[in-house]
Amino acid sequence: MGESFKDLVVWQRAIQLTVAVYKLTSSFPPSEQFGLTNQLRRAAVSVASNIAEGYGRSTPGEYLQFLGHARGSNCEIQTQLVISKALGFGSEESLQQADSLSSEISRMLVAIMNKLRE
């Protein structure tokens, strides 16, 4: 592993996803401040945070557990993006960017988790 969780490409993409989600949700209706806006932002922050926390743990098993939490939060994001699109919230471009990053992160997390299980 690298010197820091910041060296992980999956963590870097998770940060990009968080920024994309914040930009996307900034255009959501004010009535969604405590709804989808809050849910999406919290889940996005959770992905990067769980990757970092797991990396800092003592054992591969703990790391795997936190990657599982990150994957779960990422699945929340994917679900909430579908809901946002169905409700007409956010631009098509912003939704697509967030969805693309989320999909990439999903593939990366699965690959890392499979490697840790070997």
C-alpha positions as CSV (number, residue, x, y, z in Angstrom):
1,M,0.0,0.0,0.0
2,G,1.0,3.6,-0.4
3,E,2.1,6.0,2.3
4,S,-1.4,7.4,2.8
5,F,-5.0,6.8,1.9
6,K,-4.7,10.0,-0.2
7,D,-2.5,7.9,-2.6
8,L,-5.5,5.6,-3.3
9,V,-7.1,6.4,-6.7
10,V,-10.5,5.2,-5.3
11,W,-10.2,7.7,-2.5
12,Q,-9.3,10.5,-5.0
13,R,-12.4,9.6,-7.1
14,A,-14.5,9.6,-4.0
15,I,-13.4,13.1,-3.3
16,Q,-14.3,14.1,-6.9
17,L,-17.7,12.4,-6.4
18,T,-18.3,14.4,-3.2
19,V,-17.5,17.7,-5.0
20,A,-19.8,16.6,-8.0
21,V,-22.6,15.8,-5.6
22,Y,-22.3,19.1,-3.8
23,K,-22.4,21.0,-7.1
24,L,-25.3,18.9,-8.3
25,T,-27.4,19.4,-5.2
26,S,-26.7,23.2,-5.0
27,S,-29.3,23.5,-7.8
28,F,-31.9,21.3,-6.0
29,P,-35.1,23.1,-4.7
30,P,-34.8,24.6,-1.3
31,S,-37.5,22.3,-0.1
32,E,-35.0,19.4,-0.6
33,Q,-32.4,20.9,1.8
34,F,-33.3,18.3,4.5
35,G,-34.3,15.6,1.9
36,L,-32.3,14.5,-1.1
37,T,-29.7,17.2,-0.8
38,N,-28.8,16.2,2.7
39,Q,-29.0,12.5,2.0
40,L,-26.8,12.7,-1.1
41,R,-24.2,14.9,0.5
42,R,-23.9,12.7,3.6
43,A,-23.6,9.6,1.6
44,A,-20.9,11.1,-0.7
45,V,-18.9,12.3,2.3
46,S,-19.3,8.8,3.8
47,V,-17.7,7.0,0.8
48,A,-14.4,8.9,1.0
49,S,-14.4,8.9,4.8
50,N,-14.9,5.2,5.1
51,I,-12.2,4.5,2.6
52,A,-9.8,6.6,4.6
53,E,-10.9,5.2,8.0
54,G,-10.6,1.6,6.8
55,Y,-7.1,2.3,5.4
56,G,-6.1,3.6,8.8
57,R,-7.3,0.5,10.7
58,S,-4.9,-2.2,12.0
59,T,-6.0,-5.3,10.0
60,P,-7.1,-6.2,6.5
61,G,-10.4,-7.4,7.9
62,E,-11.1,-4.0,9.4
63,Y,-10.2,-2.4,6.1
64,L,-12.5,-4.7,4.3
65,Q,-15.3,-3.9,6.7
66,F,-15.0,-0.1,6.1
67,L,-14.7,-0.6,2.3
68,G,-18.1,-2.4,2.6
69,H,-19.5,0.6,4.4
70,A,-18.1,2.8,1.6
71,R,-19.7,0.5,-1.0
72,G,-23.0,0.7,0.8
73,S,-22.9,4.5,0.9
74,N,-22.0,4.5,-2.8
75,C,-25.1,2.3,-3.5
76,E,-27.2,4.9,-1.6
77,I,-25.8,7.6,-4.0
78,Q,-26.7,5.6,-7.0
79,T,-30.3,5.1,-5.8
80,Q,-30.6,8.8,-4.8
81,L,-29.3,9.9,-8.3
82,V,-32.1,7.8,-9.9
83,I,-34.7,9.4,-7.7
84,S,-33.2,12.9,-8.4
85,K,-33.4,12.3,-12.1
86,A,-37.0,11.0,-11.9
87,L,-38.0,14.2,-10.0
88,G,-36.2,16.4,-12.5
89,F,-33.6,17.7,-10.0
90,G,-30.2,18.7,-11.4
91,S,-28.9,19.0,-14.9
92,E,-28.5,16.0,-17.1
93,E,-24.7,16.7,-17.3
94,S,-24.3,17.0,-13.5
95,L,-26.3,13.8,-12.9
96,Q,-24.3,11.9,-15.5
97,Q,-21.0,13.1,-14.0
98,A,-22.0,12.0,-10.5
99,D,-23.3,8.7,-11.8
100,S,-20.2,8.0,-13.8
101,L,-17.9,8.6,-10.9
102,S,-20.1,6.5,-8.6
103,S,-20.0,3.6,-11.1
104,E,-16.2,3.8,-11.4
105,I,-15.9,3.9,-7.6
106,S,-18.2,0.8,-7.3
107,R,-15.9,-1.2,-9.7
108,M,-12.8,-0.1,-7.8
109,L,-14.2,-0.9,-4.4
110,V,-15.3,-4.4,-5.6
111,A,-11.8,-5.0,-7.0
112,I,-10.0,-3.9,-3.8
113,M,-12.4,-6.0,-1.6
114,N,-11.9,-9.1,-3.8
115,K,-8.1,-8.6,-3.5
116,L,-8.3,-8.3,0.3
117,R,-10.3,-11.5,0.5
118,E,-7.6,-13.5,-1.4
